[in-house]
Amino acid sequence: MIDCTIRNIPEAVEERLTEEARRRDLSIDQAALEAIARGLGLESLRFEYYELDDLEIVDDADG
């Protein structure tokens, strides 16, 4: 799997992507990935998103 950075996103695309992410309670990355898949005709792809909100930070610096 690759990581990708997209630059110079047109304002209209940014606004639509932000609206879609907010409406569906997704991150911008999640909304963008789904939009790319749909644009490529891969609507049947299903993505799994893992919530990290319940993870606990453990500071083990003191050993």
N, CA, C and O atoms as a CHARMM CRD file, in Angstrom:
* protein
*
  252
    1    1 MET  N      0.84500  -1.17000   0.00000 PROA 1      0.00000
    2    1 MET  CA     0.00000   0.00000   0.00000 PROA 1      0.00000
    3    1 MET  C      0.89500   1.24000   0.00000 PROA 1      0.00000
    4    1 MET  O      1.92400   1.26300   0.67600 PROA 1      0.00000
    5    2 ILE  N      0.51100   2.25700  -0.74600 PROA 2      0.00000
    6    2 ILE  CA     1.32200   3.47200  -0.83000 PROA 2      0.00000
    7    2 ILE  C      0.70700   4.59700  -0.01300 PROA 2      0.00000
    8    2 ILE  O     -0.49400   4.60700   0.25800 PROA 2      0.00000
    9    3 ASP  N      1.54300   5.53400   0.37100 PROA 3      0.00000
   10    3 ASP  CA     1.08500   6.79600   0.95200 PROA 3      0.00000
   11    3 ASP  C      1.19100   7.83600  -0.14300 PROA 3      0.00000
   12    3 ASP  O      2.06200   7.75300  -1.01000 PROA 3      0.00000
   13    4 CYS  N      0.30800   8.80900  -0.10300 PROA 4      0.00000
   14    4 CYS  CA     0.25400   9.78000  -1.19000 PROA 4      0.00000
   15    4 CYS  C     -0.08000  11.15800  -0.62300 PROA 4      0.00000
   16    4 CYS  O     -0.89700  11.28500   0.29000 PROA 4      0.00000
   17    5 THR  N      0.55600  12.17700  -1.17200 PROA 5      0.00000
   18    5 THR  CA     0.23100  13.55400  -0.83300 PROA 5      0.00000
   19    5 THR  C     -0.30500  14.22000  -2.08300 PROA 5      0.00000
   20    5 THR  O      0.32200  14.15500  -3.14000 PROA 5      0.00000
   21    6 ILE  N     -1.44800  14.85400  -1.97500 PROA 6      0.00000
   22    6 ILE  CA    -2.04700  15.54300  -3.11900 PROA 6      0.00000
   23    6 ILE  C     -1.97100  17.03700  -2.84400 PROA 6      0.00000
   24    6 ILE  O     -2.45900  17.51900  -1.82200 PROA 6      0.00000
   25    7 ARG  N     -1.35700  17.75800  -3.76600 PROA 7      0.00000
   26    7 ARG  CA    -1.18700  19.20400  -3.60800 PROA 7      0.00000
   27    7 ARG  C     -2.07800  19.94800  -4.59300 PROA 7      0.00000
   28    7 ARG  O     -2.56700  19.38400  -5.57200 PROA 7      0.00000
   29    8 ASN  N     -2.27300  21.22400  -4.30600 PROA 8      0.00000
   30    8 ASN  CA    -3.01300  22.12900  -5.20500 PROA 8      0.00000
   31    8 ASN  C     -4.43300  21.64100  -5.48800 PROA 8      0.00000
   32    8 ASN  O     -4.89200  21.66300  -6.63000 PROA 8      0.00000
   33    9 ILE  N     -5.11200  21.20800  -4.44700 PROA 9      0.00000
   34    9 ILE  CA    -6.49800  20.76500  -4.59000 PROA 9      0.00000
   35    9 ILE  C     -7.36300  21.99700  -4.82900 PROA 9      0.00000
   36    9 ILE  O     -7.31000  22.94700  -4.04800 PROA 9      0.00000
   37   10 PRO  N     -8.15500  21.99800  -5.89100 PROA 10     0.00000
   38   10 PRO  CA    -9.01700  23.15100  -6.16100 PROA 10     0.00000
   39   10 PRO  C     -9.97900  23.40300  -4.99200 PROA 10     0.00000
   40   10 PRO  O    -10.42100  22.46900  -4.32200 PROA 10     0.00000
   41   11 GLU  N    -10.28700  24.66200  -4.76900 PROA 11     0.00000
   42   11 GLU  CA   -11.12900  25.04400  -3.63300 PROA 11     0.00000
   43   11 GLU  C    -12.48200  24.33400  -3.65200 PROA 11     0.00000
   44   11 GLU  O    -12.97100  23.90800  -2.60600 PROA 11     0.00000
   45   12 ALA  N    -13.08500  24.20500  -4.82300 PROA 12     0.00000
   46   12 ALA  CA   -14.39100  23.54400  -4.91800 PROA 12     0.00000
   47   12 ALA  C    -14.29700  22.08200  -4.48900 PROA 12     0.00000
   48   12 ALA  O    -15.20700  21.56600  -3.84000 PROA 12     0.00000
   49   13 VAL  N    -13.20300  21.41400  -4.84700 PROA 13     0.00000
   50   13 VAL  CA   -13.00000  20.01600  -4.45300 PROA 13     0.00000
   51   13 VAL  C    -12.78500  19.93500  -2.94900 PROA 13     0.00000
   52   13 VAL  O    -13.34200  19.06200  -2.28500 PROA 13     0.00000
   53   14 GLU  N    -11.98600  20.83400  -2.41700 PROA 14     0.00000
   54   14 GLU  CA   -11.73700  20.86400  -0.97300 PROA 14     0.00000
   55   14 GLU  C    -13.03800  21.06200  -0.19800 PROA 14     0.00000
   56   14 GLU  O    -13.29000  20.37300   0.79100 PROA 14     0.00000
   57   15 GLU  N    -13.85300  21.99700  -0.64900 PROA 15     0.00000
   58   15 GLU  CA   -15.12500  22.26400   0.03400 PROA 15     0.00000
   59   15 GLU  C    -16.03700  21.05000  -0.00500 PROA 15     0.00000
   60   15 GLU  O    -16.62600  20.68000   1.01100 PROA 15     0.00000
   61   16 ARG  N    -16.15900  20.42200  -1.18200 PROA 16     0.00000
   62   16 ARG  CA   -17.04000  19.25300  -1.30900 PROA 16     0.00000
   63   16 ARG  C    -16.52400  18.10100  -0.46000 PROA 16     0.00000
   64   16 ARG  O    -17.30700  17.40700   0.18900 PROA 16     0.00000
   65   17 LEU  N    -15.21600  17.89600  -0.46200 PROA 17     0.00000
   66   17 LEU  CA   -14.61600  16.82300   0.31900 PROA 17     0.00000
   67   17 LEU  C    -14.81300  17.06400   1.81300 PROA 17     0.00000
   68   17 LEU  O    -15.12600  16.13600   2.56000 PROA 17     0.00000
   69   18 THR  N    -14.63000  18.29700   2.24300 PROA 18     0.00000
   70   18 THR  CA   -14.82800  18.64600   3.64900 PROA 18     0.00000
   71   18 THR  C    -16.28200  18.45200   4.06100 PROA 18     0.00000
   72   18 THR  O    -16.55600  17.91900   5.13600 PROA 18     0.00000
   73   19 GLU  N    -17.20700  18.87700   3.21900 PROA 19     0.00000
   74   19 GLU  CA   -18.63700  18.68500   3.49900 PROA 19     0.00000
   75   19 GLU  C    -18.97600  17.20800   3.62300 PROA 19     0.00000
   76   19 GLU  O    -19.67400  16.79500   4.54800 PROA 19     0.00000
   77   20 GLU  N    -18.47400  16.41600   2.68100 PROA 20     0.00000
   78   20 GLU  CA   -18.75200  14.97900   2.69300 PROA 20     0.00000
   79   20 GLU  C    -18.17800  14.32100   3.94200 PROA 20     0.00000
   80   20 GLU  O    -18.84500  13.50100   4.57200 PROA 20     0.00000
   81   21 ALA  N    -16.96500  14.67000   4.29800 PROA 21     0.00000
   82   21 ALA  CA   -16.34400  14.10100   5.49600 PROA 21     0.00000
   83   21 ALA  C    -17.13900  14.46900   6.74200 PROA 21     0.00000
   84   21 ALA  O    -17.38900  13.61600   7.59400 PROA 21     0.00000
   85   22 ARG  N    -17.53300  15.72100   6.85400 PROA 22     0.00000
   86   22 ARG  CA   -18.29900  16.17600   8.01500 PROA 22     0.00000
   87   22 ARG  C    -19.66400  15.48600   8.07200 PROA 22     0.00000
   88   22 ARG  O    -20.09900  15.03800   9.13300 PROA 22     0.00000
   89   23 ARG  N    -20.32500  15.40600   6.92900 PROA 23     0.00000
   90   23 ARG  CA   -21.66300  14.80600   6.86600 PROA 23     0.00000
   91   23 ARG  C    -21.64200  13.33600   7.27300 PROA 23     0.00000
   92   23 ARG  O    -22.56300  12.85400   7.93300 PROA 23     0.00000
   93   24 ARG  N    -20.59300  12.63500   6.87800 PROA 24     0.00000
   94   24 ARG  CA   -20.51000  11.19800   7.13900 PROA 24     0.00000
   95   24 ARG  C    -19.63900  10.85800   8.34500 PROA 24     0.00000
   96   24 ARG  O    -19.38400   9.68600   8.62300 PROA 24     0.00000
   97   25 ASP  N    -19.18300  11.89200   9.06200 PROA 25     0.00000
   98   25 ASP  CA   -18.33700  11.71300  10.24500 PROA 25     0.00000
   99   25 ASP  C    -17.08500  10.89800   9.90800 PROA 25     0.00000
  100   25 ASP  O    -16.74000   9.94100  10.60100 PROA 25     0.00000
  101   26 LEU  N    -16.41200  11.30800   8.81700 PROA 26     0.00000
  102   26 LEU  CA   -15.17300  10.67700   8.37500 PROA 26     0.00000
  103   26 LEU  C    -14.04600  11.69400   8.45300 PROA 26     0.00000
  104   26 LEU  O    -14.28500  12.89900   8.53600 PROA 26     0.00000
  105   27 SER  N    -12.82600  11.20300   8.42500 PROA 27     0.00000
  106   27 SER  CA   -11.69100  12.10900   8.28400 PROA 27     0.00000
  107   27 SER  C    -11.61400  12.53200   6.82000 PROA 27     0.00000
  108   27 SER  O    -12.22200  11.90400   5.95400 PROA 27     0.00000
  109   28 ILE  N    -10.87300  13.58800   6.55100 PROA 28     0.00000
  110   28 ILE  CA   -10.66100  14.02300   5.17000 PROA 28     0.00000
  111   28 ILE  C     -9.99700  12.89300   4.38100 PROA 28     0.00000
  112   28 ILE  O    -10.36700  12.64300   3.23400 PROA 28     0.00000
  113   29 ASP  N     -9.02900  12.21400   4.97900 PROA 29     0.00000
  114   29 ASP  CA    -8.34800  11.10500   4.30300 PROA 29     0.00000
  115   29 ASP  C     -9.32900  10.00600   3.90900 PROA 29     0.00000
  116   29 ASP  O     -9.28600   9.49900   2.78800 PROA 29     0.00000
  117   30 GLN  N    -10.21000   9.64300   4.83200 PROA 30     0.00000
  118   30 GLN  CA   -11.18700   8.59600   4.54700 PROA 30     0.00000
  119   30 GLN  C    -12.12600   9.00900   3.42500 PROA 30     0.00000
  120   30 GLN  O    -12.39500   8.22700   2.51400 PROA 30     0.00000
  121   31 ALA  N    -12.62400  10.23600   3.49100 PROA 31     0.00000
  122   31 ALA  CA   -13.53700  10.73100   2.45800 PROA 31     0.00000
  123   31 ALA  C    -12.83600  10.79500   1.10700 PROA 31     0.00000
  124   31 ALA  O    -13.43100  10.45200   0.08600 PROA 31     0.00000
  125   32 ALA  N    -11.57400  11.23200   1.08800 PROA 32     0.00000
  126   32 ALA  CA   -10.81900  11.32100  -0.16200 PROA 32     0.00000
  127   32 ALA  C    -10.58000   9.93800  -0.75700 PROA 32     0.00000
  128   32 ALA  O    -10.73000   9.75100  -1.96500 PROA 32     0.00000
  129   33 LEU  N    -10.21200   8.98000   0.06700 PROA 33     0.00000
  130   33 LEU  CA    -9.96800   7.62500  -0.41200 PROA 33     0.00000
  131   33 LEU  C    -11.22800   7.02800  -1.03100 PROA 33     0.00000
  132   33 LEU  O    -11.16400   6.40300  -2.08900 PROA 33     0.00000
  133   34 GLU  N    -12.36100   7.21600  -0.38000 PROA 34     0.00000
  134   34 GLU  CA   -13.61700   6.70700  -0.92900 PROA 34     0.00000
  135   34 GLU  C    -13.98100   7.41800  -2.22400 PROA 34     0.00000
  136   34 GLU  O    -14.46400   6.78000  -3.16000 PROA 34     0.00000
  137   35 ALA  N    -13.75600   8.73000  -2.29500 PROA 35     0.00000
  138   35 ALA  CA   -14.05900   9.48400  -3.51300 PROA 35     0.00000
  139   35 ALA  C    -13.17800   9.02100  -4.67400 PROA 35     0.00000
  140   35 ALA  O    -13.65400   8.89400  -5.80300 PROA 35     0.00000
  141   36 ILE  N    -11.90900   8.77200  -4.40300 PROA 36     0.00000
  142   36 ILE  CA   -11.00800   8.27700  -5.44600 PROA 36     0.00000
  143   36 ILE  C    -11.47900   6.91300  -5.94500 PROA 36     0.00000
  144   36 ILE  O    -11.53400   6.67400  -7.15200 PROA 36     0.00000
  145   37 ALA  N    -11.81700   6.02700  -5.02300 PROA 37     0.00000
  146   37 ALA  CA   -12.28700   4.69500  -5.41100 PROA 37     0.00000
  147   37 ALA  C    -13.55000   4.79200  -6.26900 PROA 37     0.00000
  148   37 ALA  O    -13.66200   4.11000  -7.28800 PROA 37     0.00000
  149   38 ARG  N    -14.50000   5.64000  -5.85800 PROA 38     0.00000
  150   38 ARG  CA   -15.72800   5.81800  -6.65200 PROA 38     0.00000
  151   38 ARG  C    -15.40400   6.36200  -8.03400 PROA 38     0.00000
  152   38 ARG  O    -15.96900   5.90700  -9.02900 PROA 38     0.00000
  153   39 GLY  N    -14.50100   7.32900  -8.10400 PROA 39     0.00000
  154   39 GLY  CA   -14.12100   7.92600  -9.37400 PROA 39     0.00000
  155   39 GLY  C    -13.46700   6.93500 -10.31800 PROA 39     0.00000
  156   39 GLY  O    -13.52600   7.09700 -11.53700 PROA 39     0.00000
  157   40 LEU  N    -12.84300   5.90900  -9.75800 PROA 40     0.00000
  158   40 LEU  CA   -12.20100   4.87200 -10.56100 PROA 40     0.00000
  159   40 LEU  C    -13.13100   3.69700 -10.83600 PROA 40     0.00000
  160   40 LEU  O    -12.71500   2.67900 -11.38900 PROA 40     0.00000
  161   41 GLY  N    -14.40000   3.84800 -10.44100 PROA 41     0.00000
  162   41 GLY  CA   -15.36900   2.78300 -10.68900 PROA 41     0.00000
  163   41 GLY  C    -15.24900   1.61400  -9.73400 PROA 41     0.00000
  164   41 GLY  O    -15.66900   0.50200 -10.05300 PROA 41     0.00000
  165   42 LEU  N    -14.68200   1.85400  -8.57200 PROA 42     0.00000
  166   42 LEU  CA   -14.48100   0.79100  -7.58800 PROA 42     0.00000
  167   42 LEU  C    -15.41700   0.96300  -6.39900 PROA 42     0.00000
  168   42 LEU  O    -15.00000   0.85600  -5.24600 PROA 42     0.00000
  169   43 GLU  N    -16.68100   1.23000  -6.69100 PROA 43     0.00000
  170   43 GLU  CA   -17.65500   1.47100  -5.62500 PROA 43     0.00000
  171   43 GLU  C    -17.80200   0.28600  -4.68400 PROA 43     0.00000
  172   43 GLU  O    -18.19700   0.45200  -3.53000 PROA 43     0.00000
  173   44 SER  N    -17.48500  -0.91400  -5.17400 PROA 44     0.00000
  174   44 SER  CA   -17.68100  -2.10900  -4.35700 PROA 44     0.00000
  175   44 SER  C    -16.59100  -2.28400  -3.29700 PROA 44     0.00000
  176   44 SER  O    -16.72600  -3.12300  -2.40700 PROA 44     0.00000
  177   45 LEU  N    -15.51100  -1.50100  -3.38600 PROA 45     0.00000
  178   45 LEU  CA   -14.47600  -1.59500  -2.35200 PROA 45     0.00000
  179   45 LEU  C    -15.05000  -1.17600  -1.00900 PROA 45     0.00000
  180   45 LEU  O    -15.79300  -0.19900  -0.91800 PROA 45     0.00000
  181   46 ARG  N    -14.70800  -1.90400   0.01100 PROA 46     0.00000
  182   46 ARG  CA   -15.14700  -1.55800   1.35900 PROA 46     0.00000
  183   46 ARG  C    -13.90500  -1.25700   2.18800 PROA 46     0.00000
  184   46 ARG  O    -12.92000  -1.99300   2.14600 PROA 46     0.00000
  185   47 PHE  N    -13.96900  -0.18400   2.92800 PROA 47     0.00000
  186   47 PHE  CA   -12.84600   0.23800   3.74300 PROA 47     0.00000
  187   47 PHE  C    -13.18800   0.03600   5.20600 PROA 47     0.00000
  188   47 PHE  O    -14.31600   0.28300   5.63300 PROA 47     0.00000
  189   48 GLU  N    -12.21000  -0.41200   5.96500 PROA 48     0.00000
  190   48 GLU  CA   -12.38800  -0.54300   7.40700 PROA 48     0.00000
  191   48 GLU  C    -11.61700   0.57900   8.07800 PROA 48     0.00000
  192   48 GLU  O    -10.43900   0.79600   7.79600 PROA 48     0.00000
  193   49 TYR  N    -12.29000   1.28200   8.96100 PROA 49     0.00000
  194   49 TYR  CA   -11.66400   2.37600   9.68600 PROA 49     0.00000
  195   49 TYR  C    -11.60600   2.00200  11.15300 PROA 49     0.00000
  196   49 TYR  O    -12.57500   1.49600  11.72000 PROA 49     0.00000
  197   50 TYR  N    -10.48500   2.25400  11.74400 PROA 50     0.00000
  198   50 TYR  CA   -10.29000   1.91000  13.14100 PROA 50     0.00000
  199   50 TYR  C    -10.24400   3.18300  13.96700 PROA 50     0.00000
  200   50 TYR  O     -9.42200   4.06800  13.72900 PROA 50     0.00000
  201   51 GLU  N    -11.13300   3.25800  14.93200 PROA 51     0.00000
  202   51 GLU  CA   -11.16700   4.40400  15.83200 PROA 51     0.00000
  203   51 GLU  C    -10.06200   4.24400  16.87000 PROA 51     0.00000
  204   51 GLU  O     -9.92500   3.19000  17.49200 PROA 51     0.00000
  205   52 LEU  N     -9.30400   5.27000  17.04000 PROA 52     0.00000
  206   52 LEU  CA    -8.21800   5.23500  18.01100 PROA 52     0.00000
  207   52 LEU  C     -8.53700   6.05900  19.25000 PROA 52     0.00000
  208   52 LEU  O     -7.68600   6.23300  20.12200 PROA 52     0.00000
  209   53 ASP  N     -9.76100   6.56400  19.32700 PROA 53     0.00000
  210   53 ASP  CA   -10.14400   7.43900  20.43400 PROA 53     0.00000
  211   53 ASP  C    -10.06000   6.75400  21.79500 PROA 53     0.00000
  212   53 ASP  O     -9.80000   7.40900  22.80500 PROA 53     0.00000
  213   54 ASP  N    -10.27700   5.44400  21.82900 PROA 54     0.00000
  214   54 ASP  CA   -10.29900   4.73600  23.10100 PROA 54     0.00000
  215   54 ASP  C     -8.91600   4.27800  23.56100 PROA 54     0.00000
  216   54 ASP  O     -8.77900   3.71300  24.64600 PROA 54     0.00000
  217   55 LEU  N     -7.90000   4.51700  22.74800 PROA 55     0.00000
  218   55 LEU  CA    -6.55700   4.11400  23.14700 PROA 55     0.00000
  219   55 LEU  C     -6.04900   5.01000  24.26500 PROA 55     0.00000
  220   55 LEU  O     -6.39800   6.18800  24.35300 PROA 55     0.00000
  221   56 GLU  N     -5.23500   4.43600  25.09600 PROA 56     0.00000
  222   56 GLU  CA    -4.70100   5.15700  26.23900 PROA 56     0.00000
  223   56 GLU  C     -3.21600   5.42700  26.02100 PROA 56     0.00000
  224   56 GLU  O     -2.48500   4.55500  25.55000 PROA 56     0.00000
  225   57 ILE  N     -2.78000   6.61500  26.35700 PROA 57     0.00000
  226   57 ILE  CA    -1.36500   6.95700  26.23100 PROA 57     0.00000
  227   57 ILE  C     -0.63300   6.44500  27.46300 PROA 57     0.00000
  228   57 ILE  O     -1.02700   6.71400  28.59800 PROA 57     0.00000
  229   58 VAL  N      0.43400   5.70800  27.21900 PROA 58     0.00000
  230   58 VAL  CA     1.24300   5.17700  28.31100 PROA 58     0.00000
  231   58 VAL  C      2.61800   5.81200  28.21400 PROA 58     0.00000
  232   58 VAL  O      3.31700   5.65600  27.21200 PROA 58     0.00000
  233   59 ASP  N      3.00000   6.52600  29.25700 PROA 59     0.00000
  234   59 ASP  CA     4.31000   7.16100  29.29300 PROA 59     0.00000
  235   59 ASP  C      5.24200   6.27200  30.09700 PROA 59     0.00000
  236   59 ASP  O      5.20700   6.25000  31.32700 PROA 59     0.00000
  237   60 ASP  N      6.07300   5.54100  29.37400 PROA 60     0.00000
  238   60 ASP  CA     6.97900   4.60300  30.02200 PROA 60     0.00000
  239   60 ASP  C      8.41200   5.13700  30.01900 PROA 60     0.00000
  240   60 ASP  O      9.37000   4.36900  30.10700 PROA 60     0.00000
  241   61 ALA  N      8.54500   6.45200  29.91900 PROA 61     0.00000
  242   61 ALA  CA     9.86800   7.06500  29.84100 PROA 61     0.00000
  243   61 ALA  C     10.65200   6.91400  31.14300 PROA 61     0.00000
  244   61 ALA  O     11.88300   6.90200  31.12900 PROA 61     0.00000
  245   62 ASP  N      9.94800   6.80000  32.26100 PROA 62     0.00000
  246   62 ASP  CA    10.62300   6.68600  33.55600 PROA 62     0.00000
  247   62 ASP  C     11.10300   5.26700  33.83000 PROA 62     0.00000
  248   62 ASP  O     11.85300   5.02400  34.77600 PROA 62     0.00000
  249   63 GLY  N     10.66500   4.34100  32.99500 PROA 63     0.00000
  250   63 GLY  CA    11.12500   2.97000  33.05900 PROA 63     0.00000
  251   63 GLY  C     10.65200   2.23200  34.23000 PROA 63     0.00000
  252   63 GLY  O     10.97900   1.05600  34.39200 PROA 63     0.00000
